[in-house]
Amino acid sequence: MSEKYSIALLPLDNRPVSYLLPKQIADFSGINLILPERKYLGDLKQESNLTYLEKWLNDVVGTGRDQSLQLIISLDNFIYGGLVQSRKHNLSLKELKSRVDCLKSCRRGLPWQASTYGFSSIMRIPNYNNSEEEKDYWKDYGEKIFRWSELTHKVGDKNVGAASELPLLLDDWYKSSKAIPPQIIADFKSHRDKNLTVNLLWLESLHENCFEYLIFSCDDSGKYGMNVVEAEYIKKQIKNHNFANKSKVISGTDEIPLVLLTKIILKDSEYKPSVSLYFNTIEGKNQIAKYESNSIYDSIVDQIATLGIEIKDFKDSDIVLFVHCADSVQGDHIFKMEPNDTKDNVNELIKLLEKSDKPVILLDLAYANGADPNLIEALLNSKIKWGNLYGYAGWNTCANSTGSALAIGINRWIAEKKKVFNVVEFNRCLLTRFLDDYAYQGEIRCPEITEEEVNERMKPFIKRFSDLLGLSNLKVDFKLPWQRSFEVEID
């Protein structure tokens, strides 16, 4: 890529997946990626330095006047100080509107050839009693709020159940509302209203050409709830404003900057790969993905459509997207939920992988929150052509895995065509995914694990995967950057 072509990314926060994974992709594919200083970005307990973010953005815009600059902006970070802070803030609507106006003012300073891509989350409603990432009352009322929200949606949805079931639904809804103190319901609704108002302001800003493309992400969603209603309302407004070619509502959140990064590269590239899809089970393909409102199939196709790439038959495609599922609802490593036995599905997939001479992207979706050990062990003992593995992911949700794996694989494919591909940096990226998604998330993670334990227990996995990927003399260090077991940082 030309040195005069830059992509500036304001990440969601300072997590490895937000800050380091985009950098890894840029490093192996020749992208000139501009990032803010990590120390000013928010974490679990502290919001980003909003004054710094504003200055950084103005500086980027100023230097971008002399070059072709593309911007990707986490609107949650710029407005609230991070994804977690978007759920916990105490900002007034007046303050939030002022932040919206500030970003619009920065955007107006860009030259005509520069484009801005934004992404903003539709606030989630998790089904557990824990206030680590939510407001304080979530530790006592989280499950009850989730249930009340779910029933509120169902009562108003004419497609849910028969008419004879409505009285029972209404009784359940009334009981659920009485189980939560009214001041908590009032705060919850007020908070959602403010965040929805901000999202609608972003949508209206498309009339001013504030964004080339704008994504609203359904963060950790289910099939029913006020967040699902909000998502449907935003979809309706996108249609009413004729913004279907400029905006979209999509599952996921953490992978969205990677999708937008790839969308920018595809837009300006003469090389655009097509993909074919292979699922090793029809039953798994049609399951509703955990923490999402869509089926696994629909979630994947939605990500591909967002990128604007074509799905073709196997023989005509440039890249094959192999999707590993269970013949059941996804398992979940966090909650120790096992899916149906996956060994037969794994064996079928490995046979096809061993025969494939095409570039392959592998999605590991039998579990949420980590890889399927059956699949990884079979891969390690297989005769697949490892040089044809262009991308892999099996972390957190279906959308998270899909978006990141597609970003890794497509950017490698384009970088090879442009003759700027760095194979060592790519193998480091692939190593990180296997160590994170499989070794850490799928094998050793536990609630009270320490950094010392992680570094000790990961040693055999480092040796095994680095040898496989031809990486030698590596020193790998593991940290728990948010002082919890959910995410690990691999250096």
N, C-alpha and C positions, 0 to 999 in steps of 0.2 A: 504494500500500500504506500502511496506517496507520503513523504514526510509532511506535506502541507495538508494532509487529511487527518483530522483528529476526531476522536469520539470522547467527550467528557461525560463521566458517569457520576451522579450523586446517588450512592447506594442507600438502601433502607436503613442501615445501621453498621456497626463495626464487626458483625459476625463473619467468620471465615467464608461462609457461602455468599454473603453479601459483598465482601470486599476482596477476598483472595481468589475465588473461583473465576470472576470476570478477568482478573489479572492473568491467571494461568492461561485462559483461552487466548487472550491478547498476546501473551508471550510466545505461544507456539504458532500463531497464525499471522504474525506481522502487523497487528493492529496497534496504532498509536493511541493508547488509552490514557486519558487524564483522570486522575482520582483526587479527591480532597485528602488532606492529611488524616490518617486514621484516628489519631488521638483526639480529634475534635468531634468524632461521630459517637452517637449514643450507644448505650448498652442496655442491660436488663434494668438497671436502677437509675441511670442518668440519661437525660435527653441530650441530643446533639447540641453543640454550641450554635444557636441560631444566628447570632451575629457573625460568626465565622462563615457559616454556610452562605449567608447573603453576600459577604465580601468575596468569598471564593467564586461564587457564581458570577458576580460582576467582573472579577478579574478574568475569568474564563471567557466571558462575553467580550471583554475588551481586547484580549489577545486574539480572539476568534475573528476579528474584523478583517484581518489580513490573510485568512486562510479558510478553507472549507471546513467548518466546524459542525459537528452533530452533537446534540445534547440529549442525554437520557436522565430524567429527573424523577427520583422518588418523591412524590408529592407528600406522602406521609412524613418523610424526614424533613422536608423544607417547611411544612406547616406546623407539625406537632413535635418534631425532634426525634422521630423514629417510629417504627411499627408498634412497639409496645406502648410508647407514649401516646399513640393515636387512640388507644383503648383506655388510658388512665388520666389524660390531661384534665386540667381545670380551666382551660382557656375560654373566654367569652366568645360569643359569635362575632362581636365587633372586632376582637383581636384576630380571630381566624380570617375574617374578610380582609383585614389589613394585610395579613400574610399573603393571601391570594393576590391582592393588588400589587404587592411588592414583587412577586414572581412575574406577573404580567408586565410590570415595568422593566424588569431585567430582560425579559424576552424581546421587548421592543427594541433593545439595543443591538440585536444581532443583524448581520447582513442578510440580504435576500437569499443567498445560497445555503445559509445555515438552516437546519431543521431541529425541532425540539420534539422529543418523544417523552410522554409522561405516563406514570402509572400510580394509581391510588387504590387503596384497599377498601372494600366494603366490610365494616367491622364484624368480626366473628362473634359467635355465641357458643363457647365451649361447654361441654356437658360434664363438668366436674367441679368439685368444691376446692378451688385453689386460686389464691389471689396473686400468685407470682407475676403473672402477666396481665392481670385484670385489676379492676378496682377492689378496694379492701373488702367490700361486702361479698365478693365472689367466694371467699373461703367458707362462708356459711350458707350462701344462697345460690351458688352457681348452678347446681343441678336443678333447683326449683325454677330459676329464671329461664334456663334452657327449656324446661317442660312447659312453662307458661307461654313462652315465645312460640314453641312448636304448636301448642293447642290454639293459640291466637290465630296462627296461619291456617290451621286445619278448619277451624270454625268458619273462617271467611272464604274457604276454597270449595266451590260447588262441585269440584271433581273428586273430593275426598269422601268416600263412603256413600251409603244410600241415605235418602232423606230420613228414614226411620232411625238412623244412627245419630242424627244431629242433636236430639235432646240429651243423649248420654255425653256427647262431646261438649255440649254447653255446660253440663254439670261438672265435668272434669276441668273445664277451663275456669269455671267460677271457683272451684276448690283450689286450683293452682294459684289463682290470683290472690286468694285469701291467705295463702301460705307464705306470702312475701309482704313485708312491711310496705305500706303505700309510699313512704318517702324513698324507698329503694327503687320501686317501680318507676316513680317519677324521675329519679336521677338517671336511671337506665334509659328511659325513653328520651329524656332531654339530651343526653349524651349522643344517642343515635341520631336524633334530629339534627344536631349541629354537624355531625360528620356527614350525614346525607346532604345537608344544605351545601357544604363545601364541595362535595362531589358533583352536585348539580351546577355549581358555579364553574367548575372545571369544564363541564360539558358545554355550558353556554359560551365559554371562552373560545370554543372552536369557531364561533361566528366571527371572532377577531383573528382567526388563523394563529392562535397562540401555540397550537400543537400540530405537528404533522400527523401524529397518531397518538391516541389516548386509550389506555387500558384501565378498566375497573376490575380489580381482582377479588374473587370470592374467597376470602381468607378462611381456611378451615371450616368449610360449610357442611351442612347436612341437607337432607331432602326437604325439611320443613323448618320454618323459623322466620322471624322478622327480617333477618339478613337476606333470606331468599326472596321475600316480598320486595325488599329494597332493590335487589339485583334485577328482578323482573320489571320494576318501575323504571330503573335506569335504562334497561333494554327498550322499553316502550318510548322513553324520551329520545333515545338515539334514533329510533325509527321515525318519530314525529319530526325531528329536526333534519332528517335525511343525512345522518352522519354515519351510515353503515360502512362507508369506505374510510372513515377517519377515527372510529371509536368502536370498542368492543368490551363486553363483559365476559370474563373467562375465569375458570377455576384456578386455584393456586395463588401464590404471591411471591415467594422467595425466588422463583425461577424467572419471573417476568423480566427483570433487567437483562438476563441472558437471552431471552427470546427477542427483546427489542434490539439488543446489540446485533444479533444475527439478522434480524429484519433489515437493519441499516446496511449491513454488509451485502446482503442479497440485493437490496435496491440498487446499489451502485456497482454491482459485479456483472461482468459479461457471462460469468459462469453461474448457473442456477441448477442445482441437482434436483432430480425427481426421486421419490421414495416409493417403495412397495411395503406393504404391511403383512406380517405373518404372526398370527396368534396360535399358541400351541394348545389352546382349549377354547371352544365356543362358549362353554358355561362361564369360564372366568372372564372372557371378553365382555360379556353382557352384565356382569355384576356391577352394582353401584360401588364406585371407588370409595374407600374409607375417607372420611373428612371432606367429601365432595358430594354434590347433588346429581352428578352425571354418572353414566356407566364408564367403565374403563375405556371402552372403544370410543365413546363420544368425547371423552376428555382428551384422548390422544389426537383424534381427528381435528378437534378444535385448536389444539396447539399448532398442528401442521397448517391449518387454514390461516391462522394468525401470521405465520411466516410467509404465506403466499406461495408455497411450493406445491407442485403437482404430485398426486398419488397415481402411480401407474402399476401395471402388472409386473410381476417379478422379472420377466425376461427383458422388459423395456426400461427398468428403473436403474438409476445410478447407485442408489444406496438401498439396502434392505433393512427395515426396522423390525427386528425380531422381538416379540413381546412374550415374556414368560409370566404365566398366571397359574393360579390354582383352580381346580374345579369347584370353587366355592367362593364365598366372601373372603376378602383378603385376611390373612393373619395380621398380627400386630405384635412386634417385639416388645414394645413398651408394656403392654397389658398382658403379655405372655399368652396370646391367643394364637393357636395353631390353625392353619388352613387344612383342607383335605390333603392327603399325601400327594406330594408333587413329583415323586420319583419317575413315574411313567411319562409325565409331561416333560421333565428334564431330559430323559433319554431321547424322546422324539426330537426335541430341540437341538440337542448335541449332534445327532446324526445329520441334521440339515446344516448346522454350522460347519461341520467338518467337510461337507460337500461344497459349500459356498465359496466362490472365487470373487464375489463382489464385496465392496465395502459394506461393513455391518455395523449397525448401532443396536445395542442390546439393552432392553428395558426389563428390569428385574422387579416384577410387581406382584409376586405371590404374597408378599408381606408389605404392610406399611411400616415405616420407621426402620428399614433395614433390609438387607439382602436375604435371599433364600440360601441357606447353607448347602442344601442339596445341589443347587445349580452351580455354586462356586466350586465345590469339590469336584463336580463332574467336569467343569471347565478346566480345572487344574490338571486333571488326568486325561484330558481329551487330546485329539490331534488337530485341533482347529488351527487355522493360520492366524496367529496373533497379530501379524502386521495388517490384517484386514479388519481388525476391531477398531473402528473409528470413534466409538463412544460407548460408554456404559454408565448406568446410574440405577440405584435401588434405595434411595433415601426418602424418608418422610412420606409424602403423598404421591399419588399417581402423577398429578400435574407437575410437582417439583421434579420428579425423576424424568418425566418426559421432556420438559423444557430444557433441563440442563444437558441431558444426553443428546438431544437434537442440536443444541448449540455447540457442544464439543465436536460432534461428528460432522456437521455441515461446515463449520469453520475450518476443520482440518481438510475436508474435501476441496473447498475453495482455495485454501492456502497452497495445497499441492498444485492446483491448476495454475496459480499465480507464481509458483516456484519460490515461495517464501516460507514454506513449512519447516518448522524446527522439531525434528523427531524426538530429541532428548527432552525438550520442554513438554512435548505431548505425552511422552511416557511418564514424566513426573506427574502430570495431570491425571493420567489413567491410574497410576499408583495411588494417588491421593484418594480417588474414588473407591478403589478396592479396599484400602486401609480404613476408610471412613465407613462406607456403606456396608461392607461385609465384616471386616475384622473387628471394628469398634462397635458399630450399631447392632450387628447380628450375633456377635460372639462374646464380647467381654463387657459390654456396658451393663452397669447396675447402678441403683440410685446413689449409693454412698461411695462410689469409686473415687480414688484420689489420682492426681497427676502422676505420682510416683508409681502407682499400680498400673496405670495405663501404659507408661513408658516401659515398664518391665514386661508386661504381658503381650505387648505388641511386637516384641523382638522377633519371634519366629515368623510372624506374618510379614514383617519387613523383608526378611531374608527370602522367603518363598516368592513373594510377588516381584521384588526388585530383580532377582535372578531371572524370572520369567520374562521380564520386560527389558532385560539387558542393561540395567542400571547398576553400577558398581560403586563401591566406596561412598555410599550414602550415609550421612548422619541424619537421622530423622528424630525430631523432637515433637512431643505431644503436650498440648496444654488444654485446659478447660477454661476458655476465655471468659465465660459468664459465671464461673464458679458453680456450675451445675453439670449434670451428666448428659444433658440433652444434645449438646454440640461439642465436638472436639476440633481443635486446631492442629493441623499437621504441617510442620515446617521441615 
